[in-house]
Amino acid sequence: MTSPLVLREAGVPINAFAVDDVRRTCGARMVFQSPPTEAAGQVIAVLDDTCGNRIQIYPDKTIA
């Protein structure tokens, strides 16, 4: 099992959450490691949770 410290040092998000609209969600006051960016045909973003962990958000395709 890979430790969270190793993931953090490698810049790998420790969690990922689906949201209805990445750009709108990013309108909140957040510290970004990677601003909203198009990748593989969808917009993703990586933010810092203020504890040093990286959290990725991505669009939830099941939300209409």
Secondary structure by P-SEA (a helix, b strand, c coil): cccaaaaaaaccccbbbbcccccccccccccccccccccccbbbbbbbccccbbbbbbbccccc
